[in-house]
Amino acid sequence: MNLCAHCARIQITCCQYTDVLVTEGDIARIAAFTGSDGFHEFRKPADPAYLNQPGDPNWILYTVLPDGSRRVLKQKNNRDCCFLGPEGCGLPREVRPLVCRLYPLDFTESGLTGLASGCPVHLLKPDESLLEKVGIHHDEAERWRVQLYHELRNGSIFHENRGHLRSAG
């Protein structure tokens, strides 16, 4: 059984109760695949700790508007991701938001920093690697990280924030 499917049977997964940040590039890729663009919204973080990202000082500048909201995927009434179905994510990997493709890796603008704490590594056999088990290769993850930050730096939120900071200074 796939590790993500096994995880979903025993605990809340990364696709539940999580605000999934999306870039304008993510929206374009998903809209091209689904034929719709009503799957995202601007919402303030459910957890105020999100606004404290000491390891990545530009993250807030790139992702959070002056009113505290971010562009995220909509959630179902039970707080599952709008694309989460009985068989897992309804989007192919190459269409998923970049932050989803990168999970379970932690990252900053300057590089990949390790593994996130949410994956059930205790389900792995002693000789299994989490990244191998979820099918992520380091080179591919680094390419996604670079693409994510490129899209964030070129996105309207960053440019709106830069304008806001200039006018406030």
Secondary structure as UniProt FT lines:
FT   HELIX           3..10
FT   TURN            14..15
FT   HELIX           24..34
FT   TURN            38..39
FT   STRAND          40..43
FT   HELIX           48..51
FT   TURN            54..55
FT   TURN            57..58
FT   HELIX           59..63
FT   TURN            66..67
FT   STRAND          70..73
FT   TURN            77..78
FT   STRAND          80..81
FT   TURN            82..83
FT   STRAND          84..85
FT   TURN            86..87
FT   STRAND          88..89
FT   TURN            93..95
FT   HELIX           98..102
FT   TURN            103..104
FT   STRAND          105..108
FT   TURN            109..110
FT   STRAND          111..115
FT   HELIX           121..123
FT   TURN            126..127
FT   HELIX           130..134
FT   HELIX           138..153
FT   HELIX           156..168
//
